[in-house]
Amino acid sequence: MPVSYLISLDERSSDRTGGGDQAAIRLINRLLEEGVPVQWAQEQILAGERSYPAGTFFLSLPFKIESKIPCDVIVLWLEQQARREGLLCIQKTAERLSTRSIALVPPRIALFYDHTTYDNALMHFLAFRGMGFEAALVNAEDLLQNDDDPDSILARSNVFVMPGGSMHFSSFASEEEALQGLENIRSFIYKGGGYIGVCAGATEALMGNPHPDLNLVDASYHADWFEPRDAIAGDWEWRSLIGPLYLEIVDPSHPIMFGYSQGSPSLSSGPLVRMDYFGGPSIFETGDSVAVLARYKAPIDQRPSDRVKDIWGSAAIISSRFGSGRVVLFGPHPEWSGSCHRMYAQALYYAASKPRRSVLASYSRSPPATISRERILAIAQTAESALPILESCKRMCSAIVSLGAGDRSDPLGLWYDRTMLTYSEALCNQMREIAICCLELEQQYSRLSAFKSLLGGNAQAMEWIDQAQMAADQFFDYAESLSSGYQEASDMNGPISGFSELLSAIEDMEKKIREVDMPCAVNYAELFHRYRGLNALLLANQTEDCREARDELYLIISSSDPPGPLYECMITLRQTLDLMQYSVGAHLINLLNRADHARGVFSLYDCALKNLLAGGE
C-alpha cells in the first residue's frame, strides 16, 4: 500500500485557465477541514525516480482524524474526487517522503465587506469559494471587538483580508472608533494573525501612506498619481493603466510564488504573469524587512501617460512581517484572474499560522432538527419566485451600463453602474444555486436516512450521519433566521428575519431600479455625452468659447453643494447597491458558505458510509 499521496499543482491537465488549480485546492481545503495533516513542501521532493517541485502538497499514511474516518477511506475519496474533476495532479508513492515542509493550517478568513469595498469584496468571496476557502464577512462594527474576546470574528480568524475600494476606515462612526478598529487589526497581526491587502487594502498597510492607517510595512507608493492636475480635462492619469498588466516574478523561490517560475504551467505568458490593475499602489522605497516578490513589468494594451510610466520596475507584490504575523500586499488584483488563483491560495496558506476551529464546523444541535419537506419548500419556492425579479434587475442594470455614462477613465463617469451589474449578475447566480442546493440537500438528507436504517447498529455510522445532518440543518437554520450583522447599517426596509422576507426586499429593489435609477441614469447620460462632445470639440477647436462652455457644464454636472446631476445619480445608485450588497447579497453569501460546508461533509461521509456497507471498517 502506498504511504504517501502527492498533490502537485504543476502536474494537472492541459487547462491553463486555473480551473485545475482551483479544483485541486478545493480538495486540499476539504482535507484540512477534516483535520487531515497536509504538508506543503518548501523544496524539491525526490520520490523514487521522480522529482516534484517545491510547492507540492502531500499527506503521509497512516494518520488519525477527529471524525475517525479511516485514512484509507480518505484517500479513496481523494482519488474519486480527482477522477471526477479530471485532475492529473494526484500521485502516490510507496516511499515515505522526507523533505523540508510546512504543516498547513486551514485559513480562517475574515473578509472586510462594506460599502467602501464596492464589488471588490464580492470578487474575493467568489475566488475564495471557487477554491474551497471558508470566509466570514466582517464590517467596521465587528472590528471594535479585539481578538481577546473569544466570540469576536478576529478571535475566530487567522487571516484578515482587506480588498480594494477606497478609504475603508471611513466606515467607522467616529475617529475614536476608527483608531480602536485599527489597533485591533494591528494587535491581531502582531500576535500571529495574517494580513492580505489588495489594491487600496495594500496602500492602507504602507508606512509611506499619507493617511494614518495601519502602518504595517516599511514602504511607500506613488501618492501623487491620485492628485489630478486638471480634473476638468480628465487628467486622472493613473486610470490610463486600468486593465491587465504584465508582472515579472522576481522571487520564484518564495512560497507565494511556487509554480510561477519560467516554464511553469501556471504561467500563461512565458516568464510573465498577467494580473488586473485598478489603481493599486506602485510600491517603492521598501525597507530591509520587505521581500519584493513581483514587479510591474509592462502594459498589455494600455497607453499610459508619461506621468505614470515609473510604475514599470516598481514593486507590485511584497511580503513582510509585523510582530509574529505575516503581511502580504498585492498592488493589482489576484482575485480577478483564474491563472493567479494558485498564487492567492498560496498567500493564504503562507499567512495563516494560528490554528482556528471552523465556525461552521462548530455548529451543534443534537439531535439535528428534521429537514422536512415544508422547510425545504419554504426556501426553494422563495428562491424560484425571486429569480425572475433578479433577472429583471440584471437586465435594467445592463441597460444602464449600455448608456455609456460609466466611463471610469473620465472624472464624470459613473462608478456604480458596472458595480451594480456585477452584483445583479452575482445575485441571480447565487439565488439560482440556492434553489438547486435545497433539492440537493433534500436528496442527501433522504440518502442519510436510508443509511441510518441500514447501519442502525453501528454507533460510528450514527455519529457520521448526525454530523452530516447537522451540516444540512445549519443551512436551513440560518435561512430561517438570517442572523447577520449587516441589517442595521444599510437595510432600508427594516430588519429581515427570514429567507421569505428577502422576496419583499428584492421586489423593492427592482421597483427602485425601474422607477428611480433608470430615469436618473438616462438623464445623466444625456448630460455626460453633451460634456464629452464639448470636450472633443475643444480638442479640435481650441477656442476660449469652447473651453468656457465645457468648463461651465462640468461645474454644473459635478457640483457637490448643492448636489449636481453626477452626485444625485451616484447617490441613488449607491442606495440600490446597498440593497444589493447588504439586504440581499450578504445573506446569500452566508447561505452559500453553509451550503458548501454541507456539500463537503456529505461528499466525504457518503464515501465513508458506503465503505461500511461494503464491509469496510
N, C-alpha and C positions, 0 to 999 in steps of 0.2 A: 504494500500500500504506500502511495506517495506520502511524504511527511511535510511537504511544503507546496503551497499554491502561490503563484506569482501573477500579479496583475500589472502588466506593463503597458502604459498608455502610448508607448512608441510602437507597439505592435497591435494595431487594430485592423480595421478594414481599409479599403481604398477611399473611404469617406474623409474628405479633407475639411468638412464644414464644422467640425467639432461635435457632431452628433454622437460619434462613437465615444469620444471623451466623456460626454455628459452621461451616457448610459453606464459606462464603467464606474464613474464617480458615484452615481446613484447606488450601484451595488456596494461600493466601499462604505458609503454612508449607512446603508442598511445593515451591514455587518457591524459597524461601530455602534449603531443604535441597540443592537442585541448584546453588546459587550464583547464581541469577538476581538481578540488582540491583533490588530493590523499594524504591521511595521512599514515604515517609509524609508527605503534605502537612500542613504546620503552619498553613496559611492557605487561604483560598478559592482555587480554581483556575478560571480562565476558559479555556474551550476552544471557540472559535467563538462560537456564540450561546448556549452552555450554560455554567452555572457548577456547580461541585462543591464541597461544603463542606470545611472543614478536617477532617482525619482520613481523607480519601480516599487510597487506596494506588494507585500507578501504576508502570508499567515502560515505559521508552523503548527503542525498537529503533533500531539493531541493538545486540546485546550478545553476548559470548562467555562460555561457562562451561567448567569444567574437563572435563566429560564430552564436550564437543564436539558435543552435540546442537544442531542449528541453531536459531536463535531463532524461525524461522517454524514449526518443529515444536513448540516450547514453547508458542507462542500457539495453535496448532491444538489441542494437548492441553488448554490452558486453556479454550478455547471448548467443547470436547467435555464436559469435566467440569462446566462451568457449566450446559450443557443437561441433563446427567444429573441434576444436583442441583436443577433448576428455578429457578436463580438468575437474577435480573434485574439484578444489580448490576454486571456487567462491560460496560463501554462502550469503544468505540475511536474514535480521532480521528486525522486526518491531520496534526494540529499537534504540534510538539514543545513539550512543556509547560515553562513556566518559572515556578517558584514556590518559596517557602521550604519546604524539605523536609528530612527526615532519611533517610539510608540505613539501612534496617532491618538489625539484627544478629540472627541467629537466636537466640532464648533457649535456653540450655542450663541446664535447671532441676535444681537439687539439692533434692529434696523430703524434709524430715525425716519419718521414718516409724518410729515405735516405739510401745511400749505407752502412752506419755503422750499420744499423738495420738488414741487411741480410733479412731473411724471417720472422723475429720476428714481425715487424710492420704489415705484411700481416696477420699473425695469430691473432693479436689483432683485426684487422679490421673484420676478419671473425667471431670472437667471438662477437664483438660489434654488427655486423649486425644480427647475429642469435638471439640477444636479443632485437633488435629494437632500439639501441642507434645510435644517429647521431654523426659521427666522421669526422672532417676535417683534411686533411693531411697537415703537417707542415714540412718545411725544415729549414736549418740554415738561409737562407736569410729572411724568414718570421720572425725569432726571432730578427732581427735587428730593428723591429718596436715594441715599447713598447705599453702597454695597454692604454696609454693616447691618442693614435691615434685611433679614433673610427672605422677606416677602417681596423685596424690590426686584425690578426687572434686571438691574445691574448685578445683583447678587446671584441671579439665576442664569447669567450670561458669561461668556468668556471672550467674546469679540464684539466690539461696538463698531458699527458701520455707519459712517456719515456720507450720504450720497451727494450728488451735485445739487445745484439750486442756487440760493443766494441768501446771505445773512440769516443763517439758521438760528442764531441765538437771539434774534429779534422776536422769536416766538414766546419768550418768557414775559410774564406780566409786568415785571419791573426789573430795574438794573440789579437790585439786590438778589432777586431770584435767578437772574442770568449768571451772576457771579457764583451763586451756590451751585447751579447746574454745571457750570464749567469746572468748578473744583471737584464735584462728584465724579465727573468723567476723568479728570486728571488722576484722582485718587484710585479709581478703578484700574486705570492703566498702570500706574506706578506700582500697584500691588500685584501685578502679573496679568492683568487683562490685556487683550489685544485691541488695536485701533486700526481700522482701514478707512482712509479718507479718499474720496474720488472727486475730482474737479474742485468745486467750492469746499468740499469736505477736506481736501488736501490743503488748500490755501489756509483754511482756518487752523491748521495744525502747525503752520510755519512760524518760527520766531520772527522772521522778517515781515510778517503780515502787519500792516499799519493799524489794523483793528485789534483791540485787546482780547484775543480769543484764547485758544488752548495753549499755545507756546510749547509745543512738544518737541519740535525738530529744529535743529540749528541750520536753517537755510532761508533764502529769500526768493522772491519771484518778481516778475515784471509788472508791478502795480500800475506803472504809468500807461500801460496799454489801455487801461479801463477808464482813462480820463480823456474823453473826446476833445479834440482841438477845435472842432466845428460841428456841433451836434446837428445844426440845421442842414448842413451839407451831407450829413450821413457819414461823418468821419469817425466811425467806430471801427478802427482798423482790425482789432482782434477778430471781428466777425468774418473777415476775409479768410480766416483759417478753418472755419466750420466745415466739418466733414471728416472722412477717414484720412489719416496721415500715416506715413511710414515711420516706425520706430526701429532703432538699432539696439539690439540686446548687447550690453557691454559686460555683463557678468553672468554667463550661462551656467556657471557652477553654483550659483545661489539657488536654494531650494525653490524659491518662487519661479525661477526661470528654467527649471528642469524641463527638458523637451523642446526648448526654444533655441538650441544651438544650430549652427548652419548645417543644413541637410536633414534636420528633423522633420518628421511628418506633420508636426504641429505648425510648421511654417508654410504659409501659402504663397509666399513671395520671396523664396530663396532665403537669404540671411536677414531679411527684414520682416517685421510684424506690422500688420495693418490694425490700427485702433482708431476709434472715432474720437474726434476732438470737438469740444463745445465751450471754449473759454476757460479751460483749466490752467493752472499755473505753469509757466515756463520757469523751472527751478534753477537757481544758480547760487553762488556763494555758500556751497554746502560745507558744513564743518567736518572735522575729522571723524566724528561719530556716525556720519551718514554714509551709507552704501548706495552708490548710484547703480541701478540695475538696468536702466534703458534710457536712451536719449532720443529726442526728436531728430529725425534724420532728413526727411524731405516731404514736400506735398505730393499728393497723388494727382489731383486735377485743379487744386486751388491756385489762385494767383495772388498771394499775399502782398501787401504793400511793403515798402522798404522799412517802415517803422517797426514791423513785427518780424522781420526776417532773422533777427537774432535769436529766434526760437530754435533754429537749427543748431544742434550741438548741445543745447541746454538739457538738463535732466528732465525726464518725463516720468520715471518711476523710481522711487527711492525707498529705503528702509532704514530704520534707526531703532534705538531703544529709549524708553523713558522709564527710569527705575527698573523694575523687573518685567515690564511689559514691552511688547514689540509693536512698532508702528510701521505701517506700510501705506505709502501715498502714491496715488495714480493721478497724474495731470489729465490724461484722456480717460475714456470710459471703457473699462474691460467688460462691463455687463452688457454692452450692446452687441458685441461681436462673438459669435459662436466659436471662432478659432482662438479666442482669448479666454474662453471659459476655463480651460485647464489652468491657465496662469492664475485666474481669480481663485479657483478652488485651492491651489497650492498656497496662495496668500492667506487664505482662511486657515488651512492646516498649520501653516507657519506661525500665525498669530495666536492660535488657540493653544494655551498651555495649561490652563487651570481646569481640571475636570469638573463638569457640572452635569447634574442629572436632568434629563429631558423633562420639561414641564408637561408635555403631552403624555409621556410615559408614566408620570406621577399621578395621573387621574385614577381615582379608585371609587367604585361603588359596587359593593358586594352584598348580595349577588347583583350582577348587572341588570338594569331595567329591561323589560321585554321590548323588543323593537317590533311593535305591532304594525299592521297594515295602515292603521289610521295615522300613526306617527310618520310613516313613510310618505303617504299621500299628501299630508299637510305641507310637506316641504316640496315634493315633486310637482304638485299642482300649482303651487305659488311660482315655482321656477318656470314652469311652462307658460303660465299667464304673463310673467314678466318679460319673457323673451321677445315677443313681437313689439312691446313698448320700447325695450332697449334697442332693438333693430331700428325702430323709428328714430330714436335719439342718434344712433350712429349715422343714419342717412342724412339727418339735418346737420350734424357736426361736419360730415364730409362736404355738404353744400356750403357751409360757412368757410371751410378751408378753400374751396374752389373759387371763392370770391377774390382771392389773390391779395387780401389785405394783411396777410400774416407773414410777410417777408421779414425774417429775423435778422437780415443784414441791414435793414433800414430802421432808423431810430423811431419812426412812426408805425412800424409793423406791429401787428397784434402778436403777442406771445402765447396767448392761451388757446387760440383756435386749434392748433395741432395737438396741444396737450389734451384738450377736450376730446378730440378724435381718438387719440391713443387710449384714453380712459374708456370711452364708449365702446371701442373695439374689445378692450380687455373685459369690460363688464359683460358684454354679450358672450364671449368665450367662457368666462368663469361661471355665469349663470347656466349656460348650456351644460357645462361639465358637472355642475352640482345636480342638475336634473338626472343626468346619466348616473352619477355617483349614488344617488338614492336607490336606483334599481340594482346597481352592483352590490351595494351593502345589503339590500334585501335578499339577494341570491346567496351572498356569502353567509348571512345570518342563518338562512334555511339550511345551508350546507353544514354549518357548525352544529345545528340542531340534530341533523342526521348523524354526524359523528358522535354526538352525545349519546344517542340511542344505541349506536353500535359499540361504543367504547365505555359504556357506563360504569363498568367495574374497574376502570383504570384511573387511579387518582391523579396521575401526572397528566393524562389526557384531559381530565376535567379542569385542571388548573390552566392548561393551554387554551382550552375552549373559553373559559371565563375571561382570560386576558384578551382574547380576540374579540369577544362580545363586548367587553368594556370599551375597546377601541372604537367599535361602531356606536355604542351608546354615547360616547363622548361627542361624536359628530352631531347626533340628534339632540343631545342635551344642550349643546351650545346653540344650535339652530333655534331651539325653543325659547331661549332666553336672550341671545345676542348680547351678552355682557361684554362691553367694550369701553375703553377709556376715551373714545373719540366723540361720543354723542354730545356731551355738554358743550364742547368747544365750538362745534360747527354745524350741528344738526338744526336746520331751520324749521323743521316740522315737529320739534319736541322729541323726547326720548323714544327710541324704537325698542320694544321689549320682546320681539319675536319675529321669526322669519316672515310670517304672513303680513306683518306690518311694513315690510320692505316694499311691498307692492304699491302702497299709497305713496311712499317716498319716490318711487320710480315714476309713477303717474304724474306727480307734481313736477318732477324734473323734466319729463317730456313736455309738459304743458309750458313750463318756463322757457325751454329752448324754442318752442314753436311760437309763443306769443310775445316773448321779450327779446331773447337773444338773436333770433333770426332777423327781425326788423332792424334791430340796433346794428347788427353786423352789416346788413345791406346798406344802410345809411352811411355807416363809417367807410365802407369800401368805396362808395362814390367819392367821398372827400379825399380818401387816400390816393385814389388813382388821379384825381384832379391835381393833387400835390405832386405826384410823380410826373405828371405831364408837364407841369411848370418847371420841375427840376430838369427834365430832358430839354425843354425849350431854352432854359438858361444855359445849359451846356452848349447848345447850338448857336445861341444868340446872346452873347454876354452884354446885355444892356441893363441899365440901372432899373428900368421899369419892370423887367422880368424878375430881377432879384427882389425888388420890393414886394411884388405880388406873391412870389414864392415864400418869402420870409413872413409876410403878413398872414398867409394861410397856415403856415407852420405854427405860428403863435396861437392862432385861433384853435387849431386842432389839438395842440399839446398843452393847452392851459390846464394848470392843476388847481388854481383857486380863482374863480370857481372852476369845477371840473369841466374840461372841454370834451369834445367828441371821443378822443382817444381814451381818456380816463373813464368816461361814462361806459364805453364799450368794454374796457378792461375790467371794470368793477362788476358789471353784470355777468361777464363770462367767468370771472373769478368766483362769484357766488354759485354758479352752476357747477364749476369744478369742485367746490367744497362739497356740494351734494354728492357728486360722483365719488370723490375721494373718501369722505368720511361717512356720510349717511348710508352709502351702499358699499363702496369698494373695500373699506376696512373689514366689514363683516364678511364679505365673500372671501377675502384673503384668509381670515381666521378660520372660516369653514373649510377652505381647501387645505389648510395646514392639517386639520383634523382628519379630513378625508384621506390625505396622503399617508398620514400615520396609520390609519386603519388599513389601508391597502397594503402597506408594507408588512404589518403584523399578520394580516390574513395570508399573504403570499408565503411567508416562511412557516407559519404554524400549520397551514394546509399541507405543506410538504412533510412536516413532522408527523401530523396525524395520519396521513396516507402511509407513511413508513410504518407506523404502529399497526395499521390494519393489515399491512403486508407481512407482518410478523417480525418487524424490527424492534429495536429497544427504544 
